[in-house]
């Protein structure tokens, strides 16, 4: 049997509830492979789940995505062989681990030209950007797009991908220190949503045009402003809550502000079947190869430093993706 080092929670709360334990892994079952994991992605949903904002049944692991090397095959596995580089993002919570057994229908092969660290840094975030840009609202040339948290992992990908499609992209950030990062990611203009006049700054940057789509992962401090920035018949895609839950609204406000569309999408329903996962992964890897999706790793932490990774993310001082390595 393989001994894996894993993150385990026996309580929900601040980052100090994160514990590291040893766990014996059984031989992979039918339709599974055993991975020696080489890099794990960090996503803000990990914070939501650890803190109890999205409650989990205890005890629980943490993490949704990892890259690894196939080291053992379960019965009937022919799609992968020993030594293959693969990754997953929806194999059940517990990706913060040095080794793991994973069902093959949750796995995609990692292209040779993408490193383990880049794959771990970008995949979940790029799969999020993929459904937002290609399915929730199909961004096209000439659109005005507002991307909140444009210096974050998903935000940078959204900004660059939308820009590559010919959109005029305005990014929002929470501090002046992140303006340069958002511009480097592809934003035509950047506003600071921590300032009370950020909506006016957005309209000034666009010459008075409102956004065809607003991608809002900040929520509490940006949501009402997002509605004010959206063009008639435009869409607000609320896909996260970095600053806390969005304020409650009456549906009538969507009518008054221009027959707006409001949606609360999520990456997992968009990849609920093996066929959808493979299709969307191909789109992401194609976008990476075309240069539409780029990644900036903002910080690296070891598995033993998982709590520090969470604290760094919650401080919102990291520009770019966070990765965790064994």
N, C-alpha and C positions, 0 to 999 in steps of 0.2 A: 504493500500500500504506500501511497504518497502522502507525506505530511505537508499540508499547506498552511501558510501563515495568512490569517484572514482578519479583517476588521469585523468586530461583533458589537452590537448594542444590546444592553439589557435594560436600558431606559432611554427615553427621548428627552432632549434638552439642548444645552449649549454644546460646543465642540468637545468639551472635556468628558462627555459620556462615551466618546469613541475609545474602544479597547482593542487590543491586538491579541489574538489567541492562536494556538496551533490546533489544526483539525486534520484527522485522518480521512483521506479521500478513498472511496472504494474504487474498484475497477469500473471503467465506464460501462454503463448499461447499454442495452440494444439501442442503436440509433444515436449514441453519444460518442464524443471523443473527449480525451483528457488533454487539457492545455497547460503548458508551462507559460504563464503569463509574463509578458515582457514590458507592457506599458498599459496603464489604466487612464481613462479619461475622467475628468472631473466636470460635473455639470451642476448648475445651481439647484436643480431639482434634488440633488443629494442633500443640500442644506435644508430645503423644505421638509424632506422626509426625516432627517436626523432631528430637526427641531420640533417636529410634531405638527407643523403646519399642514403637511400631508401625512397623517398618522399611519404608522406601520404596526403590524402585529409583532410583538416581542417574544423571544429575542430575534434579532434581525441582523443581516449584513447591510452593506451600503454599496452603491455604485451600480451603474447600468451598462458600461461599455469597457471593453478591454481588447487588447491585441495579444496573441500568443502563438506558440508553436505546438502543433499536434504531436503528442508524445505517446498516446495509446489510443487504440480504436476499439469501440464497442462492436458487438455482434451486428453483422449486416452493413457495416459502414464501408461504402465503396467510393463515395464522392470525394473523400479526402484521404490522404496518405500521411504516413509519419514524416514529420519535418515540414509540412505545409504551414505557411503563415496565414492565419485567419483572424477574424475579429467578429464581435457581436455588440449589440446595443440593447437588446430586449430579451435576455435569457433569464429573466428574473433577477431580483435585487441580490447583490453579492459579488459584484465585480472587483471590489477591493480585496484582492487575494493573490497569492503567489502562484496558485494552481487551481484549476476548476474543471469539473466535468460539465460539458455543454451539449445540448441536443443539436444535431447537425442542421436542422431546419432553421436554426437561429444564426447560423454562421455564413459569412461571406469571405471569399478569398481576398487577400490584400495584394494589389498589384505590385510588381517588383520595383517600380519606380517610386513607391511611397514608403518611407521609413516607418518603423513601429511607432516612434514617438509622434510623428506627424499624423499618422492614422489615428492614434489614440486622442490626439489633441483636436482633430477636426471632424471625425466621423459623425458622432451624435449631433454636433452642432451643425454640420453641413446637411445632415438628413433633416434637421429642423428647418434650416433655410430652404432646402429643396421643396418641401411641401408648401411652405409659405409663399415662395416665389413662383412655383410651377402649378400649384393646385389651389391653395386658398385664394390667392389673387395672382393671375398670370401677368407678371410685370412685362411691359412692352416699351418700345422706344417712345420717348416723349412724355412718359408718365412722370409725375412728381411723387416721390416716395420719401416718407419720413421714417427713419429708423431710430428708435430710442435705444439707449445704451450702446451706441455705435462703436464704442471703444472696447466692448466686451467680446467674448469669443464668438457668440452667434451674431452679434451686431456687426462685427467687422466683416464676416462672411456675407451677411445680407447686403451690406453697403456695397462691397466690391462686386458681388454677383449682379445686383440691380443696376449698378453703373455700367457693367459690361454689356447689359441688354439695352443700353441707350436711355435709361431713366436719368432724371435730375434728382440727385439724392441729397437730402438734408439729414444729417445725423444729429442726435442730441446726446449730451454727456452730462455727468453730474458735477464736473469740476473743470476749471480752466486747464488743469494739468493733462486732461485727456483729449483736448481739442486736436492736438497734432496727431495723435494716434488715429482718431476718426478720419481726419483728412487723408492720412497715409493709406487708410483702408479703402478709400474711394469716394468719400463724401465730397460733394461740390461745395457745401457750406455746413457749418456746425453751430449749434446753439447750446447754451448751458441751461438745462431744465431746472437747475437749482435757483435760477433768478426769476423773479416774479413776472418779468416781461418776456419770457421765452417764446410765447405764442406770437407776439408782435415781431420778435426777432426772426422767427420762422417765416412769417409772411413777407417781411422785408427781404429776406434772402431769396425768396421765390418770385419777387416782383408782384406779390399779391395773389399768386395762384395757391390754391389749397391742394392738399395731397389726394391723389387717387387711392392710395393705400397708406395706412399708418401701421407699422409693426411695433407693438407696444409690449415690452417684457418688464416694464418698471411698475406700472399700474397705479398704485396709491397716489404718487405725486405727479403723475403725468396724464392719467386717463381722461379727466375732464378737459384738459387742454388738448388732448388728442382729438376729441370730438370737435373742438373749435378749429382744428387744423385740417379737417377732412372736407373734401369737395362734395357737393351734392351728388348723391348716389355712389359716393366713395365708401371704402371699407376700413374699419378699424379691426385689426387682428390682435386680440389681447392674448398673448401666449405665455405670459409669466407674471410674476409679482415680486420683483426684486425689492421694492420698497414697502411691500405689504399689499393686502387685498385692494382691488379697485373699489372706489366708492359705489354704493348702490345707486341706480338711476331708475326713473320711470321710463318705460319704452317710448312714451310720447316724445321724449327729448330727441330721439333719433329722427322723428318726423320734422320737428321744429328746426333742426340743424341741417336739413337738406335730404331727407329720406335716406339716411345713412344705413349701411349694413354693419352689424357688429357680430363678431364670431369669437369663440374661445376654443381654438383648435389645439391639438396635441399630436406629438410625433408618433405615439404608439398606435392609435387607430389607423394612421396612414401606412403603417407597416405591420398590420395585424396578421397577414398570411405570408408564408415563405415566398410566394410569387411576388407580392408587393415589395417585400424586403429586397429581393434580388433586383427587381426593376428599378427601385429608387436608389439602391446602392450603385447600380450601373450609371444612373444619371449623375450621381455625386462624383464618382470616379472620373466620368467624362468631363464634368465641369472643372475638376482639379487639373486634368491633363490639358484642358483648353486655357487654363490660367484664369478662369472665372472665379474659382474658389482658391483662396490663399490662406495660409495659417501663420499666425504669430504666436509662439509659445511664450507666455508671460512669466511663468514660474514652474519649477519642477520640485516635487517633494517625494521623499521615500515613503514606503508604506507605513513605516514607523512614525512618519510626520503627518499622517492623515489629518489629525486634529489641527495642526498648524495650517494645512492647506485650506481647511474650512474657515479658520479664523481670517486668513488672508483674503479669501473670497468675500467674506462678510464685511470686511473693512472697505471693500470696493476700491482698493488701491492698486489692484493688479490689472494691467491693460493687456488683454489677450488671454489665451487659453492656459489653463492649469493642467498639468499631467502628474500622475503618481506612478512611481516605478517600484518594483520589488526590492 
